[in-house]
Amino acid sequence: MELHDVWFVLIAVLWTGYFFLEGFDFGIGVLTKLLARNRTEKRVLINTIGPVWDGNEVWLLSAGGATFAAFPEWYATLFSGFYLPLLIILVCLIVRGVAFEYRAKRPEEQWQRNWENAIFWTSLLPAFLWGVAFGNIVRGVKIDQDFEYVGNLWDLLNPYAILGGLVTLSLFTFHGAVFAALKTLGDIRERARKLALGLGLVTAVLALVFLLWTQADNGDGKSLVALVVAVVALVAAIGANQLGREGWAFALSGLTIVAAVAMLFLSLFPNVMPSSLNEEWSLTVTNASSSPYTLKIMTWCAVIATPVVMLYQGWTYWVFRKRIGTQHIAEAAH
């Protein structure tokens, strides 16, 4: 296996980790309106991700940085062609981080309500737009012979990509509901489990259509295996949630995300960004990659740094592993 193939796999792993972790993160943000009945319960939900949300976003920075360094042509075409949706995602992530930090800085109800609304919308929009973006990457976009995107915004809003956005939005919200059931106590925990059932059923229908569509257009034997794993894991997650096995439900919903993202990257390889105008104009792991020397240096850096980062983040989750409930929210906090 060549180094550019290795880095394609590593970038796939980084995106998978990002969607696994930021998936329930976004889901919790959406659930602040769908699940929480009052200000105290919103605070409970926000506190479940309070210690970890910023660490989850490190995976996005790593995925973007690795793409820039390992596949500069891919990075350039992607960020120029998808400029507006990626800018919206970036603005949402900035506002979302500010909302988490600023919400409790002042006691006025309107101040806190405005930041809570910001958390909801800046969680919902990226959850949808990431699906739209990856749907277009897998489907193929208008790339010319100079590897430049020549389409427009409306070309990105095609039925396949929009369905992909609905899948990521529903899947992340389901993942968040399962996480909420795992991390909370009392009535909010029970309602999270009930809501997860409905979300899981909607997600199962949308995901099955999207993954079958992907398999029919771009799939092979390996992607078919990933499709089956994703569907089985999602059904098992719904079942585990109904049985009250919240740990298993969360692990299985996470496996659903892992298998679904793996299927997309398996369907994509050896392309990194197919051209819908001419197959010969597609960006591949070969023509979009950096020099072997650059990839070699990157590999050594990744071997040294990645285990340290993963150990630290794992330790963070262990420290903040306990459940919380409304009884843990001080009156002054809301």
C-alpha positions, 0 to 999 in steps of 0.5 A, a space after each residue: 500500500 502506497 503512502 497516499 493510500 494510507 493517508 486516504 484511510 487515515 483521513 477517513 478515520 479522522 472524519 469517522 471519529 469526528 462524526 462519531 463524537 460531534 454527532 452526539 454533540 450536535 444531537 444534544 444541541 438539537 434536543 435542547 428544543 425537542 427534549 428539554 421541557 424547561 430551562 433546567 433541563 436544557 442546562 442538564 443537556 448542555 452539561 452532558 457535553 460541556 466538558 467534551 464538545 471542544 475536544 470533539 472538534 479537534 477531530 475536524 481540525 485534524 481532518 482538515 489539516 491532514 487533507 490540506 497537507 496530504 491532498 492539497 488538490 483535494 483541499 483546494 477544490 473542495 474548499 473553493 467549490 463548497 465555499 458557501 456551505 463550509 463557511 456556514 458550517 464554520 460560522 455555526 461552529 464559532 457561534 456555537 462555541 461562544 454560545 456555550 461559554 456566554 450563555 451563563 455569563 448574565 442572569 437575564 432570561 432573554 440573554 440566556 434564551 437567545 444563546 440557547 436558540 443559537 445552540 439549537 440552530 448552530 447544531 442543526 445546520 452543520 448536522 444537515 450540511 455535513 451530509 449534503 457536502 459528503 453526499 456531493 463528494 461521493 456523487 461527484 461534482 462539476 470539476 473541469 480538466 484543471 481540477 477546478 469546480 465549475 458548478 454553482 450552489 444549486 448544483 450542490 442542492 440535488 436530491 441525493 445530497 439533500 437526502 444525505 443531509 437529512 440522514 446525518 441530521 436524523 442520525 446525529 439526533 438519534 445518537 444524541 438522544 441515546 447519549 442523553 439517556 446514557 448520561 442523565 437521570 430521572 424523567 429526562 432520561 426516560 423521555 430521551 429513551 422514548 424519543 430515541 425510538 421515534 428518531 431511530 425509526 425515521 433514521 432507519 428509513 432515511 439511511 436505508 434509502 440513502 445507503 442503497 442509493 449509494 451502493 447502486 451508484 458507486 458500491 462494490 462488495 466491500 461497501 456492501 458489507 459496510 452497508 449491512 453492518 450499518 443497517 444491522 447496528 442501527 436496528 440493534 441500537 433501537 432494540 438496545 434502547 428499548 431494553 434500557 441497555 443504554 451503553 450498548 445502544 450508544 455503542 451501536 449507534 456509534 457503530 452505525 456512524 462508523 460503518 456508514 462513513 466507511 461505506 462512503 469512503 469505500 465507495 469513493 476510493 480511489 477517487 477523492 473527488 469524482 468529476 461528473 463531467 468527465 471521469 478522467 478529470 476526477 481527483 484521485 489519491 494519486 493526482 491529488 496527493 503531496 510528494 512522498 517525502 511530505 507524506 513520510 514526514 506526516 506519517 511519523 508525526 501522526 504516529 507520535 502525536 495521535 496516541 497522545 491525543 487519543 489517550 488524553 481525550 479518553 481520560 477526559 471522558 472517563 473523568 466526566 463519566 457520571 450521570 447528571 440530573 436536574 438535582 445537580 443544577 444550582 438555582 443560580 445556574 438557570 
